Amino acid sequence: GLRRHMRLSLHEERGNSCLAWHSDLLTFVDAGSSMKAVQANSSRLNTRSSSPESCPQEINIEIMRCPLRDWITQTNTRTEIKRRFRNFLLTYESPKGVYVYLEQIKQMCANNLASLKVSYPQLSAAVPILAMWTTDVPREVLEIFDEVAAELVLSSEHFPSYKNIMPEVHVRIVDLPILDSIQVLRRIHQNKLVRACGVVTRRSGTYPQLKLAKFTCLSCQALLGPFIQSSEEEATPSLCPFCRSNGPFHLHHEESHFRNYQRIALQELPGAVPPGHVPRTKEVVLLDDLIDVARPGEEVDVTGIFTHCYDMETTGNVISRTPTSRPRTGHSTLPVIATILEGNHVAKCDLAT
């Protein structure tokens, strides 16, 4: 009886220990599964947090994968250019510890102006790639600069209602280190940012230039647009999305936006003309707040985009002198392209910085 009782006790202890062991094993397995689940969730979170959509990273825009003009139009490149230029405007300090461009923004808005002057040497020292691209593809880069300047001015920290006073803010590049003579401007300078000095010999009146156009479809009276106009081409609708007709379309003047347009003639300085040569003259286009900044007879320093346009007058003269039946040698009926300067910054030579 005693032996039997001892055996039963031993079996009970073994059973309890086995149950305890199985319970511990299940607890360990459950803990391991939970640990694996936690690790899996953690890895998912890490993967998700490191994805480009949730955590944007700085883009190396110096490594181009296509031509520069196309590279700048890409969304990621534009975003990085805007980030770097905004950081430049917010953080650039003078030797005295003054934030140069934040102070300029305050002075610009206090005087109800629309031009923010950016020093090319300062930009080159802080963000060299942006300075280099400004001279190589100025039209595309200056458009991005204008957007950044407008966003900064209209931010809640500065002047959110300034758009009611000035609808646009323009970045003006000053102190371009290379000063070219009008006589040396050639094809290599086309679509580049250049700087030239001269005497204003003629100034036109101020005309409205179409900037944002809206058109009315005469078939269904629908309003189309806006269409952004540029100096290179005229944007017009080709198909009405409402009635699917090809027009005709009529410009809606009340809904379209215009900007001020003026031309001045810039002639070489007398001291810069070689002996025996006639002073060259170049047309300069002035827009927006650059209107009437220079008068005839004044010596001015002009920074702008050296570009081309269709010269209707010269082309008409060449065609009229060319016989239609038998063209003479040396004459051409092809369009004649004239070169002009699209002004970005204009200052009198005695006040030029």
C-alpha positions as CSV (number, residue, x, y, z in Angstrom):
1,G,0.0,0.0,0.0
2,L,2.8,2.4,0.8
3,R,4.7,1.6,-2.4
4,R,1.5,2.2,-4.4
5,H,0.9,5.5,-2.7
6,M,4.5,6.6,-3.4
7,R,4.1,5.6,-7.1
8,L,0.9,7.6,-7.4
9,S,2.6,10.6,-5.8
10,L,5.5,10.3,-8.2
11,H,3.1,10.1,-11.2
12,E,1.3,13.1,-9.9
13,E,4.5,15.1,-9.5
14,R,5.7,14.0,-13.0
15,G,2.3,14.9,-14.4
16,N,2.3,18.3,-12.8
17,S,5.9,18.9,-13.9
18,C,5.0,17.9,-17.4
19,L,2.0,20.1,-17.4
20,A,4.2,22.9,-16.1
21,W,6.8,22.2,-18.7
22,H,4.2,22.2,-21.5
23,S,2.7,25.4,-20.1
24,D,6.1,27.0,-20.0
25,L,6.8,25.8,-23.5
26,L,3.5,27.2,-24.8
27,T,4.3,30.5,-23.0
28,F,7.7,30.6,-24.6
29,V,6.2,29.8,-28.0
30,D,3.6,32.4,-27.6
31,A,6.3,34.9,-26.5
32,G,8.4,33.9,-29.4
33,S,5.5,34.4,-31.8
34,S,4.7,37.7,-30.3
35,M,8.4,38.7,-30.6
36,K,8.4,37.7,-34.2
37,A,5.2,39.6,-34.8
38,V,6.7,42.7,-33.1
39,Q,9.8,42.4,-35.2
40,A,7.7,42.0,-38.4
41,N,5.6,45.0,-37.5
42,S,8.8,47.0,-36.6
43,S,10.4,46.0,-39.9
44,R,7.2,47.1,-41.8
45,L,7.2,50.5,-39.9
46,N,10.9,51.0,-40.7
47,T,10.3,50.2,-44.3
48,R,7.3,52.4,-44.5
49,S,9.1,55.3,-42.7
50,S,12.1,55.0,-45.0
51,S,10.1,55.1,-48.1
52,P,10.5,58.3,-50.3
53,E,6.8,59.2,-50.1
54,S,6.8,59.6,-46.3
55,C,10.3,60.9,-45.7
56,P,11.5,63.1,-48.6
57,Q,15.2,63.1,-48.9
58,E,17.6,65.7,-50.3
59,I,18.1,65.2,-54.1
60,N,21.5,65.3,-55.7
61,I,20.6,67.7,-58.5
62,E,24.2,68.0,-59.6
63,I,24.0,64.6,-61.3
64,M,21.9,65.2,-64.4
65,R,20.2,62.4,-66.3
66,C,19.1,64.5,-69.2
67,P,19.8,67.9,-70.8
68,L,19.9,70.8,-68.3
69,R,16.8,72.5,-69.6
70,D,14.8,69.3,-69.4
71,W,16.4,68.4,-66.0
72,I,15.2,71.6,-64.4
73,T,11.6,71.1,-65.5
74,Q,11.3,67.8,-63.6
75,T,9.3,68.0,-60.4
76,N,12.0,66.6,-58.0
77,T,14.6,69.0,-59.4
78,R,12.3,72.0,-59.2
79,T,11.4,71.1,-55.6
80,E,15.1,70.9,-54.6
81,I,15.9,74.2,-56.4
82,K,13.1,75.9,-54.5
83,R,14.3,74.4,-51.2
84,R,17.9,75.5,-51.7
85,F,17.0,79.0,-52.8
86,R,14.5,79.5,-50.0
87,N,17.1,78.4,-47.5
88,F,19.5,80.9,-49.1
89,L,17.1,83.8,-48.7
90,L,16.3,82.8,-45.1
91,T,19.8,82.2,-43.8
92,Y,22.3,84.3,-45.8
93,E,24.0,86.7,-43.3
94,S,26.1,89.7,-43.8
95,P,29.5,90.0,-41.9
96,K,27.6,92.0,-39.3
97,G,25.2,89.2,-38.6
98,V,22.2,90.7,-40.5
99,Y,19.9,88.5,-42.5
100,V,20.4,90.3,-45.8
101,Y,17.4,89.1,-47.8
102,L,14.9,89.1,-45.0
103,E,15.8,92.7,-44.5
104,Q,15.4,93.4,-48.2
105,I,12.0,91.8,-48.2
106,K,10.9,94.1,-45.4
107,Q,12.2,97.2,-47.2
108,M,10.7,96.1,-50.5
109,C,7.2,95.7,-48.9
110,A,7.5,98.9,-47.0
111,N,8.1,100.8,-50.2
112,N,5.4,98.9,-52.2
113,L,7.9,97.4,-54.7
114,A,7.9,94.1,-56.5
115,S,11.6,93.5,-57.1
116,L,13.9,91.5,-54.8
117,K,17.6,92.1,-55.8
118,V,19.8,89.0,-55.4
119,S,23.5,89.4,-55.6
120,Y,25.1,87.0,-58.0
121,P,28.4,86.8,-56.0
122,Q,26.5,86.0,-52.8
123,L,24.4,83.3,-54.6
124,S,27.5,81.9,-56.1
125,A,29.3,81.7,-52.8
126,A,26.3,80.1,-51.0
127,V,24.8,77.8,-53.7
128,P,27.2,77.6,-56.6
129,I,25.0,75.2,-58.7
130,L,22.1,77.6,-58.7
131,A,24.3,80.6,-59.7
132,M,25.7,78.6,-62.6
133,W,22.3,77.5,-63.8
134,T,21.0,81.0,-63.5
135,T,23.4,82.1,-66.3
136,D,22.9,78.9,-68.4
137,V,19.1,78.6,-68.4
138,P,17.9,81.9,-66.9
139,R,14.3,81.8,-68.0
140,E,13.5,78.5,-66.2
141,V,15.6,79.2,-63.1
142,L,14.3,82.8,-62.6
143,E,10.7,81.5,-62.9
144,I,11.4,79.2,-59.9
145,F,13.1,82.0,-58.0
146,D,10.1,84.2,-58.5
147,E,7.8,81.5,-57.1
148,V,10.0,81.1,-54.0
149,A,10.2,84.9,-53.4
150,A,6.4,85.3,-53.8
151,E,5.8,82.3,-51.4
152,L,8.2,83.8,-48.9
153,V,6.7,87.3,-49.0
154,L,3.1,86.0,-48.7
155,S,3.9,83.6,-45.9
156,S,2.2,84.2,-42.5
157,E,5.5,85.2,-41.0
158,H,5.9,88.2,-43.3
159,F,3.2,89.9,-45.4
160,P,0.3,87.5,-46.3
161,S,-1.8,90.4,-47.7
162,Y,0.9,91.8,-50.0
163,K,-0.7,90.3,-53.0
164,N,-3.4,92.9,-52.8
165,I,-0.7,95.6,-53.4
166,M,1.6,93.8,-55.8
167,P,0.3,90.7,-57.6
168,E,3.8,89.4,-58.4
169,V,7.3,89.5,-57.0
170,H,10.3,89.3,-59.3
171,V,13.9,88.3,-58.4
172,R,16.5,90.6,-60.0
173,I,20.0,89.4,-60.5
174,V,22.6,92.1,-59.8
175,D,26.4,92.3,-59.8
176,L,26.9,89.8,-62.6
177,P,30.7,89.5,-62.8
178,I,31.1,89.5,-66.6
179,L,30.3,92.8,-68.5
180,D,29.9,92.2,-72.2
181,S,30.0,94.8,-74.9
182,I,27.0,95.0,-77.2
183,Q,29.3,94.4,-80.2
184,V,30.5,91.0,-78.9
185,L,27.0,89.5,-78.3
186,R,26.7,86.5,-80.6
187,R,25.0,83.2,-81.0
188,I,26.9,81.6,-78.1
189,H,25.2,84.1,-75.8
190,Q,21.7,83.2,-76.9
191,N,19.3,82.2,-74.1
192,K,22.0,83.1,-71.6
193,L,22.0,85.7,-68.8
194,V,24.3,88.6,-69.9
195,R,25.2,92.1,-68.7
196,A,25.8,95.1,-70.9
197,C,26.2,98.9,-70.5
198,G,25.1,101.5,-73.0
199,V,23.2,104.8,-73.6
200,V,19.5,104.8,-74.0
201,T,18.7,106.5,-77.3
202,R,15.0,105.7,-77.7
203,R,12.2,104.7,-75.5
204,S,8.8,103.5,-76.6
205,G,5.4,104.0,-74.9
206,T,3.9,101.5,-72.5
207,Y,1.7,98.9,-74.0
208,P,-0.3,96.0,-72.5
209,Q,1.2,92.6,-73.3
210,L,-1.0,89.5,-73.0
211,K,0.1,87.2,-70.1
212,L,-2.8,84.9,-69.3
213,A,-5.4,84.5,-72.0
214,K,-8.9,83.2,-71.8
215,F,-10.9,82.5,-75.0
216,T,-14.6,82.2,-75.7
217,C,-15.8,79.4,-78.0
218,L,-18.1,81.0,-80.5
219,S,-19.9,77.7,-81.1
220,C,-21.0,77.1,-77.5
221,Q,-20.0,80.3,-75.7
222,A,-17.9,78.4,-73.2
223,L,-15.0,80.1,-71.5
224,L,-11.6,78.4,-72.0
225,G,-8.3,78.9,-70.2
226,P,-6.3,80.5,-68.9
227,F,-3.5,79.9,-71.4
228,I,0.0,81.1,-70.3
229,Q,1.6,83.3,-73.0
230,S,5.3,83.4,-73.5
231,S,7.7,85.4,-75.7
232,E,8.5,82.3,-77.7
233,E,5.1,81.2,-78.8
234,E,1.4,82.1,-78.6
235,A,-0.8,79.7,-76.8
236,T,-4.3,79.3,-78.2
237,P,-6.9,76.6,-77.9
238,S,-7.3,74.1,-80.8
239,L,-10.3,72.2,-79.6
240,C,-13.2,73.1,-77.3
241,P,-13.6,70.4,-74.6
242,F,-17.3,71.2,-74.2
243,C,-18.7,71.1,-77.8
244,R,-15.7,69.3,-79.4
245,S,-15.5,71.9,-82.1
246,N,-12.4,73.5,-83.6
247,G,-13.6,77.0,-82.9
248,P,-13.6,79.7,-83.9
249,F,-12.3,81.2,-80.6
250,H,-12.4,84.8,-79.5
251,L,-10.1,86.4,-76.9
252,H,-12.0,87.4,-73.8
253,H,-10.4,90.7,-72.8
254,E,-12.1,91.1,-69.5
255,E,-11.0,87.7,-68.1
256,S,-7.5,87.9,-69.6
257,H,-4.5,89.3,-67.7
258,F,-2.0,91.8,-69.2
259,R,1.3,93.2,-68.1
260,N,3.2,96.4,-68.9
261,Y,5.5,96.2,-71.9
262,Q,8.1,98.7,-73.1
263,R,11.1,98.8,-75.4
264,I,14.3,100.9,-75.2
265,A,17.2,101.1,-77.6
266,L,20.6,100.6,-75.9
267,Q,23.6,102.0,-77.8
268,E,27.2,101.2,-77.1
269,L,29.1,103.7,-75.0
270,P,31.2,106.1,-77.1
271,G,34.4,105.1,-75.4
272,A,33.8,101.4,-76.1
273,V,33.5,101.7,-79.9
274,P,36.7,100.8,-81.8
275,P,38.0,103.5,-84.2
276,G,36.3,103.5,-87.6
277,H,33.2,101.5,-86.3
278,V,29.6,102.6,-85.9
279,P,28.1,102.2,-82.5
280,R,25.9,99.1,-82.3
281,T,22.3,99.3,-80.9
282,K,20.4,96.6,-79.2
283,E,16.7,96.5,-78.3
284,V,15.8,95.9,-74.6
285,V,12.4,94.7,-73.5
286,L,11.2,95.9,-70.2
287,L,8.3,94.3,-68.3
288,D,6.2,95.0,-65.2
289,D,7.9,97.2,-62.7
290,L,10.9,97.9,-65.0
291,I,8.8,100.3,-67.0
292,D,10.3,103.9,-67.2
293,V,13.3,103.1,-65.1
294,A,15.6,104.6,-67.8
295,R,15.2,107.7,-70.0
296,P,16.8,108.6,-73.3
297,G,20.3,110.0,-72.8
298,E,21.0,108.1,-69.6
299,E,23.8,105.5,-69.3
300,V,22.4,102.3,-67.9
301,D,23.6,98.9,-66.8
302,V,21.3,96.1,-68.1
303,T,21.2,92.5,-67.0
304,G,18.9,90.3,-69.0
305,I,18.4,87.3,-71.2
306,F,19.9,87.5,-74.7
307,T,17.3,86.0,-76.9
308,H,15.8,86.3,-80.4
309,C,12.5,87.2,-82.0
310,Y,11.0,87.4,-85.5
311,D,11.9,90.6,-87.2
312,M,8.8,91.3,-89.4
313,E,10.1,94.6,-90.8
314,T,13.5,93.4,-92.0
315,T,11.9,90.2,-93.4
316,G,9.4,92.2,-95.3
317,N,12.1,94.5,-96.8
318,V,14.2,91.5,-97.9
319,I,11.2,89.8,-99.5
320,S,10.1,93.0,-101.3
321,R,13.5,93.5,-102.8
322,T,13.7,89.9,-104.0
323,P,12.1,89.1,-107.4
324,T,9.5,86.3,-107.2
325,S,10.4,84.8,-110.5
326,R,14.2,84.7,-110.3
327,P,15.8,85.3,-106.8
328,R,19.0,87.1,-107.0
329,T,22.2,85.7,-105.4
330,G,22.7,87.0,-101.9
331,H,19.0,87.5,-101.1
332,S,16.8,85.1,-99.1
333,T,13.1,84.9,-98.5
334,L,13.7,83.0,-95.2
335,P,12.5,84.8,-92.0
336,V,15.0,87.2,-90.5
337,I,15.6,86.7,-86.7
338,A,16.5,89.7,-84.6
339,T,18.2,89.5,-81.2
340,I,17.0,91.4,-78.2
341,L,17.6,91.7,-74.5
342,E,14.8,90.7,-72.1
343,G,15.6,93.0,-69.2
344,N,15.9,91.4,-65.7
345,H,17.6,94.3,-63.9
346,V,18.2,97.9,-65.1
347,A,20.2,100.5,-63.1
348,K,21.8,103.8,-64.0
349,C,25.6,103.5,-64.3
350,D,26.3,105.9,-61.5
351,L,23.9,104.0,-59.3
352,A,24.7,100.4,-60.5
353,T,25.7,98.1,-57.8
